[in-house]
Amino acid sequence: MLGQSKDLVIIGEGETAALAWDYFSRLGFRVAGFSVEQTHLKKQTLLGLPVVPLEDMEDTFKPEFYRAFVAVSYTQLNYLRSRLVASAKGKGYRLATYISPKACIGSEVEIGENCFILENTAIQRGTKVGANVTIWIGSSIGHRTTIENNCFFATNVAVSGFCRVGANSFLGVNSCTSDGVKIGRDCIIGAGAVVIKDAREGKVYAGNPAKALPKKTTEPYILGDDPI
């Protein structure tokens, strides 16, 4: 049975999947292969391992013996990744989380399933990180902050204490917040933006101080028509 097994199948076949293979392998996980949806299956192997259709991946990698990790970037404002997570869970897979040994994790921190926490990240005391959250290199999350499900933090994001980041939001490289800021769900915070006031749901913010871009919402990003 699964127990503490480190046998793993990665869902994805792009650069994020290759990075996940590298990081998990360094932690001693045994990556057995990759899986993608049949319509996107373009190769039979990746890094010398098999790539199988997601629709019947459980025939090759039985969920009784393998964990799964969905290694997809922020496509469709993280909705693609969240959909694939739901599919894997529906097949009975237990989802792995990667936390870099070079990350600094404070006390009383909660981190959900299918998270990807990379090196030099600092998460302070009392922070809650939901499921399916990616936090890239060098980011910092202040004390007592809540990060809701399916978010993506690019490199060197700084979120201060007592903040809340809504589900499926994207925070760009070098963006930051003041203490106590609330970012609504489905937000995009642009690279280098400085958020000093609450950010409204479904809006795109840029600048210092950050302001919502007029007549622009995140709906096209969710639909996949406007890449981040």
N, C-alpha and C positions, 0 to 999 in steps of 0.2 A: 504493500500500500504506500501512499504518498509520504506520510509522515514528514520527516525532515529531508526528503529527497532533494537533490540539487540537479536533477535532470530537467531540462528546460527546452521548450520550443518557442521561438520568437515569431510573432506575427508581424510581417513586414519584410520587404526585401530591398529597401533603399539605403541611403547613407545612415539614417538613424538606426536601422536594424543592424548594420555592420558595426556601428559604435556600441550598440547594446551587446552584441556578441563579444566584442573586445572587453568591455567593462565587466560583464557577468563572468566571462571566462577567467578574468584575473581574480575574481572572488571565489573561484573553485567550482562554479557551476559547470555542468556538462551540457553544452548546447548541442542538441541532437539534430536540429534542422530549423527550417523556416516555413512560413505558410502565408499565402495571400489569396484574396478572392480570385476565383477562376477567370473572371474577365480581365484581371490585371496580371495573370501569370505569364511572364515573358521568358523565364529561364527555369531550367530544371535543377540547377545547383547554385549555391552561393557560398563562398568561402570553403568549398569542398564538401558542403553539406546539402542534403536534399531540400528542395522547395516544393511543397505540396499544396493543393487547393484547400482553402479554408473550409469550403463546404463539407468536406469529408476528412478533415485533418485528424479527427479522433480515430479513424481507422488505422492510421500510421503511428500517431502519438497518443496513446490512450490516456485520458485524463486521470485514470487511477494511478498512473506512474509518472506523469509529466506535469510540471507547472507550465504556465504560459505567461508571456510578457508581450504586450502590444507596443511595438517600437515604431511609432508614426509621429511625425512632427506636428505642426499646428495647422495642417490642412483643414480648410473649412472651419476655421476658428475653433479647432479641437473637436468638432463634432464627428469627424471621421474616426478619430482615435476612440472617442467615447462609444461610438456605434460598434466598433470592433471589440472593445472591451465587453460590451453587453453580449455580443455573439459568443465570445470565448466562455463567458460565465454560463451562458445558456447551454453550452456543450458540457458543462460540468468541470471546467478547469479552475484550479486555484491559481490566482494571479500573483506573480512575484513582484517585489519592489527592490530597486537598486538604490542603495545609499553608499556613496563613496566613503572609503576609510579615511579620506582626507577632508571630509565634511565635518563641521563642528555642530553637533546636535545637543542642545541644552536639555535640562531636566523637564519632565512633565510635557514633553513634546509628543503629539500624536501625528502619525503619518499613515495614510491609507494605502490601499493596494494599487499596483501598477503605477507606482511613482518612480521617477528617474531623477535622483538627487546627485548632482555631479560635484567634482572636486572644488575645494575652497569655498563651498557654500557654508554660511553660518545661519542656523535657525535657533533663535533664542528661547528661553524658558517660557513654557506655557502656550506655545504656538500650536495651532491645529492646522494640519495640512490634509486636505481631503484626498479622495481617490483620483488616480489617473492625472497626477500633476507632474509636470516637468519643470525642474529648476536647474538652469544651466550654470556654467562655471562662474564662480566668484560672486554669486548673489548673496544678499543678506536679508533675513526676515526678522523683524523686531519682535520683542516679547509681547505675548498675549494677542498676537495677530491671528486671524482666521483666513485661510486660503480655501475657498470652496472647490468642488470637484472640477476636473478637466481644464485646469488652467495651464498656461505656458509662460515661463519666465526666461527671457533671453539672458545673455551674459551680463554680469555686473548690475543687475537690478537691485535697488535698495528700497525695501518697504519698511517703514518705521513701526514703532510699537502701537498696539491697540488699533490696528487697521483691519479692514475686511475687504477681501478681493472676491468679487462675485464669480460664479461658475462660468467656465468657458472663456474667460478673459485672457488676453495676450498683453504682456508687458515687454516692450522693446528694449534693446541694448542701452544700458546706462540710464534708464528711466528711474525715477525715485518718487517717494511720497513723504509728506509731513506726517506727524503723529496723528492717529485717530481718523485718518481718511477712509472713506468707504467708496469702493469702486463697484459700480453696478455690474450685473452679469452681462456677458457678451460685449464687453468693452475692448477696445484696442487703445493702448497707451503707447504712443510712438517713441522711437529711439530718442533718448535724451530729454524726454518730457519731465517736467517737475510738477507733480500733482499736489497742490496745497489745499484744494477744496474737493468735496465729494464729486465723483464722476458719475454721470447718469447712465443708466442701462442702455446698451446698444449703440453707444456713441464712440466716435474716434477722436482722440485727444492728442494734441501736439503743442510744443512750445514751453517757454519758461516765463511766467507760470503757464501751466497747461490749460488750454481752452478747447472746447468741443469745436470741431471743424463744422462750419455752417453747411446745412443741407446734405450732410454725409452721415450715413449710418453704417453699422457693421453687417447689415443683411446681405449685401453682395458677397462679402467674405464667407459667410455661412453657406451661401448657395454655391460657392466655388467659382464665382464669376470675376472676382477681384482679388488676386493673391496678395497676401500680406508682404 
